[in-house]
Amino acid sequence: MGWSKKQLWLIRLALRGPYSQNLSLLREMERVSYPELREHGEARLQALLRHAHRFTTYYRRILGDHGVVADDGGVDLGRFPDLPLLDKSTLVAEFENLKSEGLAKRKWYVNASGGSTGEPVKFIQDVEFNCWAVAQKMQFDLWSGYQLGEPKAVLWGSGHDVGGWRESPRTRLGRWLRNEMWLQAFSLSNGDVRAYVRAINRLQPVQLLAYADSAYEFSRAIEEAGISVFSPDSIMTSAGTLHPHFRETIERVFKAPVFDRYGSREVGDIACECEAHEGLHVSAPWQHVEVLREDGSVADPGEEGEIVVTNLGNFAMPLIRYRIGDTGAWATGPCSCGRRWPLLASVTGRTCDTFWTRTGTRVDGKYFVHEFRTKEYVRRFRVVQESLDEVSVFLELRPSMVANTDAALEEIREIVRRVMGSECAIEVQVVPEIPPLPSGKYLPVISRVRGTSS
């Protein structure tokens, strides 16, 4: 990007809000003392709770009933863990009551997430939220070695973000100013891999940003085609679980380190790896994160639990103790980089990755990922739990690796039967191609069943 383009983009940001000031604060907060970090986070959480109690119908009742916020504005954070969790169904049902009063005075907009399994949800954000969200992305980019204005390739799949001919001139202008080239992840299954590689080789990006599973599928396709691709300084993955074999393949093909970034459209970016790659640092000034057991109690470091998020920057529609739909675990120690932000050891999966048997047994979807990826005849797969008694398996096979198709399919059924039980109906279909979901993601395991304790 030329100097003039970068300066124009910075001027545009400055006119829209305090992006630079927010970035400076986030960078300053990286290495403050633990007491100062905790004091800052608690102050922001109290401010959000007071606002929600005063200006939203839903939280006025919830926060008052649980003694978290008094009528005089006093906040008891000790009672915060007693608040009910906010799930997507409640967000849909209480949408109007979750809106903050006085929205007309805010520059607000409706955003939406389709959800990995098609559970749509919409929510409201505003310019204040966006100023923090963009600043947070910029900070995480800096951790990976990327600076604003350097060439970036983006392999994304959401129609919300990559609209092709439907993209507005404003969107195209923004990407031109930022020196970004956007590639549609949907096209990975349409023979466009070579075209994408040529485009990346021409651009020579400093960073490749991609869905975790799209980066993996793209890397596999490049390797299978035996073609060479330019090595950026870093790969930033997001919007999905970065399985160990994903990272291994991506880094092998691109010869560049992978930085895993974690977030969602509802609350923005939450955490990211730093250069030490020892876990994901949670942005304490911007997000309040809990990891909970199934009974709602706090999980110990190293213990997997459900991730629950309270974004500290959305005053247009506060989302307090929001069930984001992921599981993870806190690290058992600090990161060697010296940053004092809370450290997630990993984001281990989505709650929609969890399968349940008729007897109530929980089956981690990573079981299928581990088992199926060791089968050389399986090129790509998707396992879907339709009900407690029904599992569908979709397979793309490598014909040259299959000596006996019937035997291979029976082996797949046995892998599923081993954990789901003999009474579970298992349908295995061989398909020519497994397309991405409407979100653009290639999720390998999807459960449409909720356990009684989740």
Phi, psi and omega per residue, in radians:
M1 nan 2.292 3.084
G2 -1.200 2.829 -3.131
W3 -0.981 -0.715 -3.049
S4 -1.157 -0.703 3.127
K5 -1.100 -0.807 -3.134
K6 -1.073 -0.757 -3.136
Q7 -1.140 -0.658 3.094
L8 -1.091 -0.700 3.131
W9 -1.173 -0.703 3.118
L10 -1.140 -0.666 3.091
I11 -1.125 -0.719 3.123
R12 -1.080 -0.753 3.101
L13 -1.079 -0.769 -3.107
A14 -1.085 -0.618 3.136
L15 -1.242 -0.461 -3.081
R16 -1.541 -0.405 -3.129
G17 2.885 -3.132 -3.040
P18 -1.446 0.943 -3.126
Y19 -1.071 -0.826 -3.090
S20 -1.124 -0.701 3.120
Q21 -1.118 -0.707 3.119
N22 -1.127 -0.725 3.108
L23 -1.094 -0.734 3.127
S24 -1.066 -0.729 3.128
L25 -1.140 -0.762 3.137
L26 -1.063 -0.740 3.141
R27 -1.175 -0.664 3.111
E28 -1.121 -0.623 -3.074
M29 -1.369 -0.132 -3.108
E30 -1.039 -0.631 -2.963
R31 -2.221 0.408 3.033
V32 -1.265 2.947 -3.120
S33 -1.190 2.776 3.119
Y34 -1.022 -0.798 3.115
P35 -1.055 -0.713 -3.138
E36 -1.161 -0.692 3.115
L37 -1.120 -0.775 3.133
R38 -1.125 -0.736 3.127
E39 -1.081 -0.734 3.132
H40 -1.112 -0.810 -3.126
G41 -1.116 -0.725 3.134
E42 -1.151 -0.664 3.121
A43 -1.113 -0.732 3.139
R44 -1.208 -0.663 3.104
L45 -1.130 -0.758 3.110
Q46 -1.072 -0.718 3.122
A47 -1.082 -0.728 3.118
L48 -1.131 -0.752 -3.115
L49 -1.140 -0.733 3.098
R50 -1.074 -0.765 3.127
H51 -1.080 -0.806 -3.110
A52 -1.097 -0.690 3.132
H53 -1.156 -0.662 -3.073
R54 -1.416 -0.600 -2.924
F55 -2.040 -0.002 3.084
T56 -2.169 2.423 -3.126
T57 -1.142 -0.747 -3.079
Y58 -1.118 -0.885 -3.048
Y59 -1.373 -0.363 3.043
R60 -1.020 -0.714 3.126
R61 -1.352 -0.843 -3.065
I62 -1.096 -0.837 -3.097
L63 -1.206 -0.598 3.101
G64 -1.243 -0.790 -3.110
D65 -1.065 -0.559 -3.096
H66 -1.696 0.137 3.054
G67 1.192 0.392 -3.131
V68 -1.434 -0.715 3.109
V69 -2.222 2.207 3.116
A70 -1.524 2.891 -3.133
D71 -1.069 -0.479 3.126
D72 -1.480 0.080 3.100
G73 1.618 -0.024 3.095
G74 -1.183 2.464 -3.080
V75 -2.077 2.263 3.062
D76 -1.926 1.661 -3.117
L77 -1.188 -0.330 3.084
G78 -1.108 -0.405 3.121
R79 -1.640 -0.075 -3.102
F80 -0.963 -0.729 3.139
P81 -1.148 -0.186 3.113
D82 -1.440 -0.218 -3.102
L83 -1.165 2.498 3.078
P84 -1.164 2.614 3.079
L85 -1.287 2.564 3.099
L86 -1.715 2.018 3.110
D87 -1.862 3.069 -3.053
K88 -1.141 -0.632 -3.139
S89 -1.127 -0.667 3.093
T90 -1.201 -0.680 3.104
L91 -1.047 -0.696 3.107
V92 -1.203 -0.829 -3.069
A93 -1.182 -0.608 -3.042
E94 -1.849 0.376 -3.031
F95 -0.899 -0.870 -3.102
E96 -1.138 -0.664 -3.102
N97 -1.340 -0.262 3.099
L98 -1.541 -0.232 3.096
K99 -1.146 2.433 3.042
S100 -1.350 2.446 3.040
E101 -1.164 2.577 -3.130
G102 1.459 0.395 3.130
L103 -1.049 -0.498 -3.106
A104 -1.036 -0.430 -3.133
K105 -1.494 -0.114 -3.125
R106 -1.849 2.646 3.009
K107 -1.536 1.472 -2.992
W108 -1.868 2.875 3.130
Y109 -2.655 2.754 3.079
V110 -1.637 2.232 3.055
N111 -1.987 2.922 -3.086
A112 -2.652 2.644 3.042
S113 -2.301 2.278 3.139
G114 -1.337 -0.363 -3.086
G115 1.380 2.597 -3.060
S116 -1.137 -0.471 -3.130
T117 -1.972 0.356 3.042
G118 1.474 0.314 3.078
E119 -1.547 1.680 -3.020
P120 -1.265 2.578 3.092
V121 -2.643 2.449 3.069
K122 -2.108 2.772 -3.070
F123 -2.769 2.932 -3.085
I124 -1.947 2.398 3.026
Q125 -2.325 2.984 3.138
D126 -2.466 -3.098 -3.080
V127 -1.097 -0.631 3.113
E128 -1.048 -0.793 3.079
F129 -1.060 -0.802 -3.089
N130 -1.090 -0.632 3.120
C131 -1.092 -0.684 3.085
W132 -1.265 -0.722 -3.083
A133 -1.091 -0.777 -3.141
V134 -1.176 -0.725 3.113
A135 -1.060 -0.671 3.140
Q136 -1.171 -0.710 3.072
K137 -1.062 -0.738 -3.122
M138 -1.098 -0.692 3.118
Q139 -1.145 -0.796 3.122
F140 -1.100 -0.640 3.073
D141 -1.058 -0.711 3.125
L142 -1.069 -0.636 3.104
W143 -1.060 -0.570 -3.109
S144 -1.495 -0.050 -3.136
G145 1.661 0.079 -3.123
Y146 -1.725 2.370 3.077
Q147 -2.079 2.585 -3.132
L148 -0.901 2.296 3.101
G149 1.805 -0.356 3.091
E150 -1.332 2.645 -3.089
P151 -1.089 2.369 -3.126
K152 -2.355 2.387 2.994
A153 -1.849 2.381 -3.088
V154 -2.145 2.009 3.094
L155 -1.778 1.737 -2.993
W156 -2.276 2.868 -3.049
G157 -2.286 -0.245 -3.068
S158 -1.219 2.237 3.072
G159 -1.059 -0.406 3.085
H160 -1.108 -0.540 -3.049
D161 -1.853 -0.578 -3.092
V162 -2.071 1.695 -2.994
G163 -1.841 0.052 -3.139
G164 1.036 -2.269 -3.103
W165 -1.134 -0.296 -3.140
R166 -1.420 -0.164 -3.120
E167 -1.113 2.409 -3.115
S168 -1.335 2.731 3.052
P169 -0.982 -0.581 3.133
R170 -1.126 -0.734 3.107
T171 -1.122 -0.781 3.138
R172 -1.097 -0.691 3.133
L173 -1.108 -0.766 -3.135
G174 -1.054 -0.743 -3.141
R175 -1.209 -0.596 3.096
W176 -1.164 -0.753 3.137
L177 -1.139 -0.634 -3.122
R178 -1.441 -0.101 3.135
N179 1.152 0.759 -3.114
E180 -1.916 2.423 3.011
M181 -1.977 2.082 -3.089
W182 -1.767 2.292 3.137
L183 -2.074 2.388 -3.070
Q184 -1.418 2.047 -3.121
A185 -1.125 -0.449 3.117
F186 -0.994 -0.552 -3.021
S187 -1.351 -0.068 3.138
L188 -1.056 -0.469 -3.127
S189 -1.656 0.136 -3.046
N190 -2.028 0.436 3.055
G191 1.319 0.330 -3.101
D192 -1.724 0.173 -3.084
V193 -1.022 -0.801 -3.116
R194 -1.106 -0.667 3.119
A195 -1.134 -0.690 3.120
Y196 -1.132 -0.741 3.134
V197 -1.094 -0.731 3.108
R198 -1.066 -0.711 -3.137
A199 -1.147 -0.730 3.114
I200 -1.156 -0.703 3.128
N201 -1.116 -0.600 3.098
R202 -1.245 -0.773 -3.074
L203 -1.256 -0.649 -3.041
Q204 0.922 1.104 -3.057
P205 -1.201 2.603 3.017
V206 -1.298 -0.555 -3.134
Q207 -2.403 2.502 2.933
L208 -1.940 2.102 3.071
L209 -1.828 2.286 -3.064
A210 -2.733 2.722 2.873
Y211 -0.936 2.502 3.131
A212 -1.013 -0.824 -3.086
D213 -1.308 -0.513 3.081
S214 -1.207 -0.688 3.089
A215 -1.084 -0.666 3.113
Y216 -1.170 -0.836 -3.137
E217 -1.104 -0.697 3.114
F218 -1.103 -0.769 -3.140
S219 -1.104 -0.755 3.118
R220 -1.079 -0.733 -3.117
A221 -1.152 -0.681 3.106
I222 -1.096 -0.779 -3.111
E223 -1.143 -0.738 3.140
E224 -1.149 -0.582 3.140
A225 -1.383 -0.226 3.115
G226 1.183 0.590 -3.128
I227 -1.921 2.806 -3.106
S228 -1.754 2.478 3.132
V229 -2.244 2.576 3.134
F230 -1.069 2.476 3.137
S231 -1.693 1.905 3.077
P232 -1.282 3.044 3.088
D233 -1.211 -0.537 -3.120
S234 -2.742 2.756 3.000
I235 -2.005 2.184 3.062
M236 -1.844 2.025 3.118
T237 -1.838 2.639 -3.110
S238 -2.773 -3.138 2.986
A239 1.025 0.752 3.093
G240 2.766 2.896 -3.122
T241 -1.321 2.228 3.085
L242 -1.587 1.580 3.115
H243 -1.167 2.648 -3.117
P244 -0.937 -0.694 -3.135
H245 -1.278 -0.397 2.997
F246 -1.085 -0.924 -3.104
R247 -1.012 -0.800 -3.109
E248 -1.017 -0.806 -3.112
T249 -1.187 -0.790 -3.118
I250 -1.057 -0.818 -3.107
E251 -1.184 -0.585 3.125
R252 -1.169 -0.750 -3.068
V253 -1.322 -0.777 -3.068
F254 -1.574 -0.185 3.140
K255 0.940 0.791 -3.126
A256 -2.586 2.614 -3.133
P257 -1.273 2.537 3.098
V258 -1.713 2.311 3.010
F259 -1.946 2.116 -3.111
D260 -1.602 2.181 3.127
R261 -1.982 2.421 -3.050
Y262 -2.149 2.279 3.108
G263 -3.038 -3.028 3.094
S264 -2.692 2.812 3.140
R265 -1.125 -0.550 -3.094
E266 -1.163 -0.681 -3.029
V267 -2.144 -0.032 -3.113
G268 1.457 -2.973 -3.140
D269 -1.195 2.431 -3.054
I270 -1.925 -0.828 -3.017
A271 -2.682 2.834 -3.127
C272 -2.753 2.681 3.011
E273 -1.291 2.588 2.986
C274 -1.780 -2.958 -3.094
E275 -1.166 -0.313 3.137
A276 -1.396 -0.386 3.104
H277 0.978 0.776 -3.141
E278 -1.921 0.191 -3.119
G279 2.589 -3.048 -3.128
L280 -1.974 2.101 3.128
H281 -1.330 2.166 3.078
V282 -1.413 2.303 3.127
S283 -1.258 1.556 -3.073
A284 -1.059 -0.575 3.119
P285 -1.254 -0.199 -2.947
W286 -2.190 -0.402 -3.111
Q287 -2.375 2.423 2.974
H288 -1.883 2.008 -3.001
V289 -2.035 2.396 3.034
E290 -2.139 2.607 2.993
V291 -2.112 2.056 -2.951
L292 -2.091 2.557 2.988
R293 -1.300 3.026 -3.111
E294 -1.105 -0.467 3.125
D295 -1.516 0.062 3.099
G296 1.603 -0.105 3.111
S297 -1.363 2.847 -3.065
V298 -1.323 2.249 3.111
A299 -1.307 2.530 3.085
D300 -1.305 2.759 3.008
P301 -0.935 2.362 -3.111
G302 1.499 -0.163 -3.121
E303 -1.725 2.187 -3.120
E304 -1.223 2.413 3.100
G305 -2.704 -3.125 3.132
E306 -1.431 2.342 3.121
I307 -1.505 2.215 -3.139
V308 -2.158 2.293 -2.973
V309 -2.174 2.385 2.935
T310 -2.057 1.907 3.106
N311 -1.324 2.328 -3.042
L312 -1.649 0.117 -3.069
G313 -2.120 0.037 -3.114
N314 -1.828 1.661 3.112
F315 -1.630 -0.148 3.090
A316 -1.300 -0.680 3.055
M317 -2.608 1.544 -3.121
P318 -1.056 2.334 3.037
L319 -2.003 1.777 -3.001
I320 -1.869 2.167 -3.087
R321 0.993 0.956 -3.067
Y322 -1.472 2.243 3.097
R323 -1.390 1.713 -3.006
I324 -1.315 -0.326 3.075
G325 1.709 0.328 -3.120
D326 -2.174 2.809 3.028
T327 -2.096 2.668 -3.133
G328 -2.957 -3.035 -3.118
A329 -2.571 2.496 3.028
W330 -1.250 2.604 3.048
A331 -1.226 2.724 -3.131
T332 -1.535 -0.065 3.124
G333 -2.761 2.993 -3.132
P334 -1.308 2.885 3.109
C335 -1.426 2.532 -3.120
S336 -1.229 -0.182 -3.132
C337 -1.230 -0.345 3.135
G338 1.696 -0.177 3.076
R339 -1.208 2.466 -3.031
R340 -1.770 0.107 3.107
W341 -1.157 2.567 3.119
P342 -0.916 2.515 -3.016
L343 -2.066 2.072 2.986
L344 -1.478 2.224 3.077
A345 -1.066 -0.660 3.124
S346 -2.993 2.784 2.887
V347 -1.783 1.874 -2.882
T348 -1.480 -0.249 3.129
G349 2.826 -3.084 3.089
R350 -1.804 2.658 3.076
T351 -1.076 -0.411 3.086
C352 -1.337 -0.064 3.034
D353 -1.476 -0.142 -3.060
T354 -1.577 2.157 3.076
F355 -1.710 2.671 -3.129
W356 -2.286 2.428 3.085
T357 -1.619 2.958 3.126
R358 -1.057 -0.507 -3.122
T359 -1.475 -0.002 3.121
G360 1.593 0.141 3.124
T361 -1.325 2.372 3.131
R362 -1.575 2.291 3.114
V363 -2.093 2.049 3.132
D364 -1.225 2.206 -3.114
G365 -1.056 -0.350 3.118
K366 -1.141 -0.316 3.059
Y367 -1.008 -0.805 -3.115
F368 -1.184 -0.676 3.113
V369 -1.049 -0.801 -3.117
H370 -1.137 -0.799 -3.066
E371 -1.206 -0.805 -3.026
F372 -1.276 -0.548 -3.083
R373 -1.262 -0.258 3.092
T374 -1.471 -0.136 3.133
K375 -1.558 1.938 -3.042
E376 -1.090 -0.456 -3.101
Y377 -1.389 -0.126 3.128
V378 -1.677 2.042 3.092
R379 -1.487 -0.803 -3.134
R380 -2.646 2.642 -3.116
F381 -2.588 2.834 2.978
R382 -2.554 2.239 3.110
V383 -1.957 2.179 -3.074
V384 -2.174 2.150 3.017
Q385 -1.586 1.945 -3.111
E386 -1.451 -0.639 3.131
S387 -2.707 3.130 3.129
L388 -1.050 -0.457 -3.051
D389 -1.980 0.235 -3.038
E390 -2.525 2.180 3.081
V391 -2.253 2.293 3.087
S392 -1.910 2.378 3.112
V393 -2.117 2.204 3.099
F394 -1.955 2.275 -3.042
L395 -2.208 2.339 2.820
E396 -1.764 2.147 -3.080
L397 -1.795 2.710 2.965
R398 -1.689 1.772 -3.041
P399 -0.923 -0.628 -3.086
S400 -1.225 -0.275 -3.101
M401 -1.734 -0.020 -3.055
V402 -1.851 1.940 3.089
A403 -1.430 -0.635 -3.105
N404 -2.506 1.830 -3.060
T405 -1.074 -0.773 -3.128
D406 -1.039 -0.717 3.134
A407 -1.163 -0.662 3.129
A408 -1.126 -0.755 -3.125
L409 -1.180 -0.613 3.102
E410 -1.186 -0.630 3.079
E411 -1.092 -0.692 3.106
I412 -1.117 -0.772 3.122
R413 -1.060 -0.685 -3.117
E414 -1.163 -0.633 3.098
I415 -1.071 -0.750 3.132
V416 -1.243 -0.779 -3.100
R417 -1.051 -0.562 -3.085
R418 -1.008 -0.595 -3.105
V419 -1.912 -0.438 -3.083
M420 -1.632 -0.240 3.090
G421 1.737 2.720 -3.060
S422 -1.235 -0.386 -3.103
E423 -1.513 -0.111 3.131
C424 -1.325 2.274 3.086
A425 -1.347 2.130 -3.070
I426 -2.055 1.991 3.120
E427 -1.847 2.156 3.131
V428 -1.985 2.145 -3.137
Q429 -2.094 2.289 3.007
V430 -1.587 2.152 -3.089
V431 -2.146 2.673 -3.137
P432 -1.194 -0.461 -3.079
E433 -2.794 2.430 3.036
I434 -1.797 1.875 -3.084
P435 -1.350 2.827 3.021
P436 -1.188 2.841 3.064
L437 -1.273 2.980 3.102
P438 -0.949 -0.466 3.103
S439 -1.285 -0.225 -3.080
G440 1.642 -0.008 -3.090
K441 -1.641 2.654 -3.132
Y442 -1.825 0.831 -3.027
L443 -0.946 2.207 -3.094
P444 -1.432 -0.441 -3.137
V445 -2.313 2.324 -3.132
I446 -2.431 2.218 3.028
S447 -1.987 2.272 3.070
R448 -1.787 0.336 -3.085
V449 -2.083 2.361 3.040
R450 -1.838 2.362 3.055
G451 -1.220 2.770 -3.088
T452 -1.158 -0.356 -3.110
S453 -1.741 -0.011 -3.099
S454 -1.687 nan nan
